[in-house]
Amino acid sequence: MFVIYCMVALSLTKKRILLLSGYDAASHRHWRDILIDAMPQYHWTVLALPDRHFFWRARGNGLTYAFSHAEQLSAHYDLIIATSMVDLCSLRGFVPALASIPTLIYFHENQFASPMTKPGSNIVNVQLTSIYSALCADRILFNSQFNMDSFYQGAQALLKKMPDGVPRDVLAISMDSSTVLPVPIYSDKKIPETGKVPIHTPVEIVWNHRWEYDKQPEVFFDAINKLEIAGVDFRLHVMGQSFREIPGCFNVAAHRFEDKIITWGHQPSEQYNKILDQADIVVSTAIHDFQGLSLLQAISRGCIPVAPDRVAYPEYVPASQLYDGDSDEATALFDKLRRTVESSQSLRVDVSRFYIDELVDQYHSVIESLVIK
């Protein structure tokens, strides 16, 4: 279902922002909802396209927007905020009036550091589209340093492979316009940001990610199996969004750890937060996470993180709670979990810099630097 809505202006003096979400995944919805909620001083119009048919959406969203939402696009706007999945160049070509409006591109991810389920897919089209959009935007935001670095490294490597016609240092302008500004999280639970956290017996362990291969659930369940063999007393909360195709390790684990499982599957928001409030440890095994909202949300509610030393995690998870992702990963995770449990307590991790209260002024400053005066 295509999402279209407007925030009704209470004053004619409000600046008007058009927000385009070209592939409206859960983290993208969270990002746009929290920004709109935090900045009611603007009049927001949102056009969001469903997060399905990835390759068509990535190549065809400009066509869809231009010819299916012509009325919304013809209105007056002071700023366009678009996700990196939006084909900004094509859209501006189809709707020339948009070319004169300042544009901010937000990168939740990039297709240079994303693992591919279909190696034969024409990912180069998607990669080039993201480069073109970055080059024609006035300002670019990335949700993590890892995301920004891997995008520009990948973009430079791809352009070097082209036979000719690539201007020298073409990415320099967009790099100068790029900043890291994370997706905010809510801070409704006020917990001390310092001090030690007791670990209970049995220890309650959370895995709260998408049930897909890039989150490596099989590594988590393998490590949990080792934990049980070692005699560690634990309980499991296995949560997260699932889809039509679920990795087979979930069915195996549901039977294997039946007496250890407290929670299984997607949970309503209120129940989800209650579980995080009571749990001890949150685990990630992902090979694909450009910020890690699920991990951050759990940490913000008091969970101790255990995560691999890759992607965006080293930007906020202490080195003492990272395991070696390049070794026998399940064994490395098991060892880190066992040591964390045996410590009986662990230092609380401060992620307050990701709270919306801390980030809203930065978002507001970026927006005000771009909106038409």
Number of C-alpha atoms within 10 A of each C-alpha: 7 9 11 13 11 14 14 11 15 11 10 8 10 14 19 22 22 23 22 25 25 27 22 21 15 10 15 19 13 16 15 21 12 16 17 17 9 17 14 14 16 19 22 23 22 21 21 25 21 15 16 12 9 13 14 10 21 22 18 16 23 23 15 15 22 19 13 11 13 13 9 17 19 13 12 14 19 20 23 23 22 25 26 28 29 27 27 28 19 19 22 17 13 17 17 12 13 20 16 11 19 20 27 26 27 27 26 23 23 22 20 20 19 14 12 12 9 8 8 7 10 10 16 12 13 21 19 16 21 25 21 16 25 28 21 19 21 18 24 28 23 25 21 24 18 21 24 23 14 19 22 18 12 17 19 15 12 14 18 12 9 9 7 8 7 11 8 9 8 12 17 12 14 18 16 10 15 18 17 16 19 24 25 25 23 14 17 9 11 10 13 13 14 10 11 13 17 15 20 16 13 14 17 24 25 25 24 25 25 20 23 16 16 17 19 19 24 18 20 22 20 17 22 24 16 18 19 14 9 11 9 17 14 17 20 22 21 21 19 17 13 14 9 5 8 13 16 11 16 16 10 13 17 14 11 13 16 12 10 17 18 14 15 15 14 17 15 7 9 8 11 17 16 11 20 23 16 14 23 27 25 24 22 25 25 23 17 18 24 24 24 19 19 20 24 24 22 25 23 28 22 24 27 28 29 24 25 25 19 19 20 19 25 15 14 15 22 17 14 12 21 20 23 16 18 10 10 10 18 22 20 18 30 23 16 20 24 18 12 19 23 12 11 14 15 21 15 21 23 19 17 20 13 22 19 20 15 14 19 16 13 13 18 14 10 16 20 13 11 17 18 14 7
